[in-house]
Amino acid sequence: MPRQKLTTLKPFSYAGRSMRTNTDFEASGRDARILVAIGKASYQTRVMTAAPPVSVPAPSPISAPVAAPVAAPVAPAGPDLDSAGVAWDETVHVSTRLQNADGTWRKRPGAARVTGE
């Protein structure tokens, strides 16, 4: 296996040498994998240099038209109605006023069925 360049993360002994933290050394591929796995060393990476800055053209003054915000539907001033036009009733429906997927009021568990709903 090819040898790997490593840097120590913690002091330890390797190949008869006492290694200090942040010491660069080389190890076999198998040893390198083990030392990295147990957290004693990390692989060395190349030093990356920054690329020269790239000039970005200024945005054009003409932009796409902005859509007008859509107003939320206004709730009726009267009693709360569901999609079937049934008013919310605290004796039949849950107190949190949750609605089913079809837009009807969620029934309270054990509530008697009312024939008008």
Backbone as CSV, one residue per row, in Angstrom:
resi,resn,N_x,N_y,N_z,CA_x,CA_y,CA_z,C_x,C_y,C_z
1,MET,0.842,-1.184,0.000,0.000,0.000,0.000,0.880,1.238,0.000
2,PRO,0.381,2.304,-0.646,1.167,3.543,-0.655,1.159,4.185,0.732
3,ARG,2.178,4.927,0.982,2.280,5.618,2.257,1.418,6.870,2.235
4,GLN,0.850,7.190,3.399,-0.043,8.341,3.530,0.596,9.394,4.422
5,LYS,0.384,10.649,4.078,0.875,11.752,4.906,-0.202,12.084,5.931
6,LEU,0.204,12.098,7.213,-0.714,12.337,8.316,-0.208,13.451,9.215
7,THR,-1.108,13.969,10.057,-0.763,14.929,11.097,-1.359,14.413,12.392
8,THR,-0.582,14.430,13.470,-1.077,13.917,14.747,-2.100,14.874,15.351
9,LEU,-3.113,14.299,15.977,-4.117,15.093,16.689,-3.902,15.033,18.187
10,LYS,-3.283,13.933,18.646,-3.004,13.721,20.058,-1.599,13.137,20.161
11,PRO,-0.911,13.312,21.281,0.402,12.690,21.436,0.274,11.169,21.515
12,PHE,1.142,10.442,20.819,1.177,8.981,20.871,2.502,8.495,20.306
13,SER,2.764,7.199,20.476,3.982,6.588,19.939,3.634,5.831,18.671
14,TYR,4.496,5.977,17.635,4.296,5.255,16.381,5.663,4.913,15.813
15,ALA,5.853,3.673,15.450,7.094,3.188,14.841,8.308,3.532,15.705
16,GLY,8.152,3.388,17.018,9.270,3.615,17.925,9.565,5.081,18.185
17,ARG,8.717,5.976,17.677,8.932,7.405,17.894,7.802,7.968,18.734
18,SER,8.117,8.917,19.573,7.114,9.604,20.366,6.654,10.822,19.568
19,MET,5.367,10.866,19.237,4.831,11.926,18.386,4.097,12.950,19.243
20,ARG,4.340,14.217,18.987,3.631,15.295,19.658,2.417,15.704,18.818
21,THR,1.563,16.497,19.377,0.402,17.005,18.653,0.862,17.900,17.505
22,ASN,0.168,17.830,16.365,0.448,18.612,15.157,1.799,18.286,14.538
23,THR,2.233,17.032,14.647,3.467,16.584,14.015,3.108,15.889,12.703
24,ASP,3.810,16.235,11.618,3.579,15.597,10.327,4.435,14.342,10.235
25,PHE,3.847,13.259,9.698,4.587,12.023,9.517,3.913,11.200,8.426
26,GLU,4.573,10.124,8.014,4.031,9.221,7.018,3.791,7.857,7.646
27,ALA,2.727,7.183,7.190,2.405,5.848,7.686,1.892,5.022,6.514
28,SER,1.941,3.686,6.669,1.401,2.825,5.620,-0.100,3.063,5.512
29,GLY,-0.694,2.702,4.402,-2.118,2.926,4.187,-2.974,2.293,5.259
30,ARG,-2.634,1.057,5.651,-3.394,0.347,6.686,-3.277,1.051,8.029
31,ASP,-2.035,1.406,8.426,-1.829,2.115,9.688,-2.528,3.480,9.666
32,ALA,-2.485,4.152,8.524,-3.112,5.471,8.407,-4.611,5.367,8.661
33,ARG,-5.271,4.361,8.055,-6.710,4.185,8.257,-7.031,3.953,9.726
34,ILE,-6.212,3.143,10.392,-6.445,2.838,11.808,-6.230,4.074,12.677
35,LEU,-5.138,4.797,12.440,-4.847,5.982,13.252,-5.921,7.059,13.079
36,VAL,-6.431,7.209,11.870,-7.493,8.180,11.641,-8.783,7.706,12.308
37,ALA,-9.084,6.403,12.203,-10.318,5.865,12.785,-10.353,6.013,14.304
38,ILE,-9.230,5.864,14.978,-9.227,5.970,16.440,-8.991,7.401,16.916
39,GLY,-8.878,8.342,15.978,-8.782,9.749,16.345,-7.408,10.217,16.764
40,LYS,-6.362,9.460,16.442,-5.014,9.873,16.823,-4.365,10.754,15.763
41,ALA,-4.822,10.649,14.497,-4.208,11.412,13.413,-5.274,11.772,12.385
42,SER,-4.922,12.702,11.496,-5.804,13.060,10.389,-4.965,13.132,9.124
43,TYR,-5.611,12.904,7.992,-4.913,12.983,6.722,-4.522,14.435,6.454
44,GLN,-3.337,14.602,5.876,-2.921,15.942,5.488,-3.645,16.316,4.206
45,THR,-4.012,17.556,4.109,-4.634,18.048,2.888,-3.740,19.097,2.267
46,ARG,-3.918,19.274,0.998,-3.115,20.285,0.316,-3.585,21.664,0.725
47,VAL,-2.659,22.604,0.720,-3.006,23.977,1.017,-3.590,24.571,-0.253
48,MET,-4.798,25.034,-0.149,-5.476,25.593,-1.308,-5.273,27.100,-1.329
49,THR,-4.961,27.621,-2.481,-4.807,29.066,-2.618,-6.093,29.616,-3.208
50,ALA,-6.398,30.834,-2.863,-7.629,31.452,-3.330,-7.510,31.795,-4.810
51,ALA,-8.585,31.592,-5.520,-8.633,31.946,-6.929,-8.762,33.457,-7.037
52,PRO,-8.287,34.020,-8.134,-8.429,35.468,-8.284,-9.911,35.840,-8.331
53,PRO,-10.251,37.007,-7.815,-11.659,37.393,-7.791,-12.226,37.524,-9.199
54,VAL,-13.462,37.132,-9.346,-14.138,37.210,-10.630,-15.108,38.367,-10.568
55,SER,-15.064,39.229,-11.582,-15.984,40.360,-11.576,-17.349,39.881,-12.042
56,VAL,-18.361,40.292,-11.296,-19.725,39.916,-11.611,-20.411,41.143,-12.179
57,PRO,-21.038,41.011,-13.356,-21.687,42.187,-13.924,-22.856,42.639,-13.053
58,ALA,-23.082,43.942,-13.025,-24.176,44.493,-12.237,-25.503,44.069,-12.856
59,PRO,-26.509,43.847,-12.031,-27.800,43.448,-12.584,-28.396,44.572,-13.422
60,SER,-29.117,44.196,-14.443,-29.715,45.190,-15.321,-30.848,45.897,-14.585
61,PRO,-31.100,47.161,-14.914,-32.156,47.889,-14.218,-33.551,47.368,-14.551
62,ILE,-33.682,46.631,-15.646,-34.976,46.079,-16.011,-35.110,44.732,-15.318
63,SER,-36.158,44.579,-14.558,-36.347,43.320,-13.857,-37.717,42.763,-14.201
64,ALA,-37.925,41.536,-13.829,-39.206,40.886,-14.098,-40.294,41.583,-13.298
65,PRO,-41.506,41.640,-13.838,-42.582,42.294,-13.083,-42.866,41.549,-11.793
66,VAL,-43.137,42.318,-10.771,-43.415,41.750,-9.460,-44.915,41.540,-9.345
67,ALA,-45.316,40.333,-8.987,-46.737,40.040,-8.847,-47.272,40.714,-7.597
68,ALA,-48.485,41.219,-7.694,-49.113,41.861,-6.558,-49.431,40.805,-5.508
69,PRO,-49.262,41.128,-4.238,-49.561,40.136,-3.208,-51.045,39.782,-3.237
70,VAL,-51.307,38.516,-3.002,-52.686,38.028,-3.000,-53.234,38.188,-1.591
71,ALA,-54.394,38.815,-1.508,-55.012,39.039,-0.207,-55.599,37.736,0.315
72,ALA,-55.470,37.524,1.608,-56.042,36.328,2.227,-57.553,36.463,2.225
73,PRO,-58.252,35.354,2.066,-59.717,35.447,2.068,-60.220,35.964,3.416
74,VAL,-61.217,36.792,3.341,-61.764,37.391,4.548,-62.801,36.441,5.140
75,ALA,-62.667,36.185,6.425,-63.611,35.296,7.101,-64.957,36.002,7.238
76,PRO,-66.038,35.269,7.109,-67.354,35.905,7.256,-67.546,36.424,8.676
77,ALA,-68.328,37.503,8.786,-68.536,38.122,10.090,-69.429,37.264,10.973
78,GLY,-70.197,36.374,10.390,-71.124,35.538,11.144,-70.403,34.363,11.773
79,PRO,-71.133,33.264,12.057,-70.534,32.087,12.690,-69.560,31.399,11.736
80,ASP,-68.584,30.654,12.298,-67.623,29.912,11.480,-68.349,28.791,10.766
81,LEU,-68.157,28.701,9.446,-68.797,27.674,8.646,-67.731,26.779,8.030
82,ASP,-68.051,25.509,7.848,-67.123,24.611,7.172,-67.474,24.535,5.695
83,SER,-66.839,23.642,4.948,-67.057,23.562,3.508,-68.472,23.131,3.153
84,ALA,-69.176,22.487,4.086,-70.557,22.069,3.849,-71.552,23.121,4.303
85,GLY,-71.043,24.254,4.813,-71.918,25.320,5.281,-72.463,25.108,6.672
86,VAL,-71.885,24.188,7.434,-72.337,23.890,8.793,-71.566,24.763,9.778
87,ALA,-72.281,25.396,10.698,-71.644,26.233,11.718,-70.965,25.345,12.758
88,TRP,-69.866,25.839,13.343,-69.144,25.089,14.366,-69.990,25.072,15.636
89,ASP,-70.134,23.904,16.268,-70.912,23.749,17.492,-70.034,23.058,18.527
90,GLU,-69.856,23.682,19.676,-68.954,23.132,20.694,-69.428,21.813,21.273
91,THR,-70.692,21.481,21.166,-71.187,20.215,21.694,-70.939,19.055,20.743
92,VAL,-70.715,19.343,19.464,-70.544,18.294,18.465,-69.109,18.239,17.932
93,HIS,-68.460,19.394,17.810,-67.146,19.471,17.171,-66.039,19.660,18.198
94,VAL,-64.793,19.312,17.801,-63.648,19.443,18.712,-63.397,20.908,19.033
95,SER,-62.891,21.165,20.248,-62.722,22.539,20.716,-61.630,23.300,19.971
96,THR,-60.721,22.587,19.314,-59.638,23.267,18.593,-60.059,23.754,17.216
97,ARG,-61.295,23.463,16.828,-61.856,23.874,15.540,-61.062,23.335,14.356
98,LEU,-60.517,22.136,14.517,-59.802,21.501,13.422,-60.785,21.011,12.378
99,GLN,-60.310,20.998,11.124,-61.153,20.527,10.049,-60.554,19.288,9.413
100,ASN,-61.414,18.432,8.844,-60.976,17.246,8.124,-60.405,17.669,6.772
101,ALA,-59.854,16.715,6.030,-59.258,17.002,4.730,-60.286,17.569,3.757
102,ASP,-61.561,17.191,3.910,-62.586,17.691,2.991,-63.144,19.047,3.409
103,GLY,-62.631,19.612,4.512,-63.029,20.948,4.941,-64.193,20.963,5.914
104,THR,-64.696,19.811,6.312,-65.775,19.763,7.297,-65.175,19.748,8.693
105,TRP,-65.985,20.173,9.689,-65.502,20.213,11.070,-65.216,18.810,11.579
106,ARG,-64.154,18.666,12.358,-63.831,17.380,12.972,-64.768,17.163,14.148
107,LYS,-65.371,15.976,14.195,-66.344,15.652,15.248,-65.637,15.329,16.563
108,ARG,-66.323,15.660,17.652,-65.835,15.324,18.987,-66.038,13.820,19.181
109,PRO,-65.054,13.096,19.748,-65.243,11.657,19.964,-66.440,11.411,20.869
110,GLY,-67.296,10.508,20.461,-68.469,10.155,21.265,-69.629,11.100,21.098
111,ALA,-69.511,12.131,20.232,-70.613,13.063,20.040,-71.737,12.368,19.267
112,ALA,-72.956,12.670,19.640,-74.097,12.073,18.950,-74.187,12.639,17.543
113,ARG,-74.533,11.785,16.617,-74.644,12.242,15.227,-75.916,13.065,15.090
114,VAL,-75.735,14.231,14.482,-76.861,15.113,14.257,-77.279,14.928,12.799
115,THR,-78.563,14.811,12.534,-79.040,14.477,11.197,-78.812,15.607,10.209
116,GLY,-78.668,16.828,10.623,-78.481,17.944,9.683,-77.055,18.049,9.151
117,GLU,-76.121,17.247,9.617,-74.716,17.420,9.217,-74.229,16.304,8.366
